[in-house]
Amino acid sequence: MTGLERILDNHGCKIWTTSTGDGSPVIMINGGPGCDDYLGEVAGLIDDTCQVVRFEPRGCGRSDYDSNYDFATMVSDIEFVRESHGFERIILVGHSFGCDIALAYTMFNPRRVAGLIGIAGGRIVNDRDWHADYKRNKTGRGEVNPIEFTADPRVNEIGNQTYKEYLKRRDLLIDIATLAVPATYIAASQDIRPNWPIKQLAALMQARYVEIEGAAHWIWLTHRDELQQALRQAISAMSP
């Protein structure tokens, strides 16, 4: 998908971005951590009514590899992208681990977020059972990753490590439960990652939970129409 590409300078770190469409401002956040841009097809589901900005995090794709890969920096870079594009308020759409980054940004900047949408992700647990379910499903059902990523492998290592530290914040659950931002979580019934943490998070936030039957982690590759419908319904309830 072609778009308006911009290389943004965040205090010496170059961040690659691209923008498509026109309308309500949306920023999309990749999973990983440690993935370059792969959400172009998802942007294409909504950019007839939204201006969708996608970006590649530090250490990924066309952005600079500067070793500043901690979770707090990932969150602050969203604010930098928002300001650079002149958006007053945004709708955030995250996929996989991108849902966790989007939620953290929303908690720190609630006045800047008109709505939060999570696709195949969203959890506030650092739990052995989650990993046990994931490994069991991966072994039993397997999963083919259809996308190859170009990134510094340390992004994943540092990002996950610092995210686990973030989860230990004393007031985390209170802050999430009192967050007054509309949210929708769209899950995939055949994702090898367990959906119970997404349901738990959606209930805590009083968010809408949608599960697309038969879909796996990369929902748009097999259930494009269903995902498009869920995204449009969620966005229609969010007014930047």
Buried (B, 14 or more C-beta within 10 A) or exposed (E): BEBEEBEBEBEEBBBBBBBBBEBBBBBBBBBBBBBBBBBBEBBBBBBEBBBBBBBBBBBBBBBBBBEBBBBBBBBBBBBBBBEBBEBEBBBBBBBBBBBBBBBBBBBBBBEBBBBBBBBBBBBBBBBEEBEEBBEEBEEEEEBEEEEEBEBBEEBBEBBBEBBEEBBEEEEBEEBBEEBEBBBBBBBBEBBBBBBBBBBBBBEEBEBBBBBBEEBBBBBBEBBBEBBBBBBBEBBEEBEB
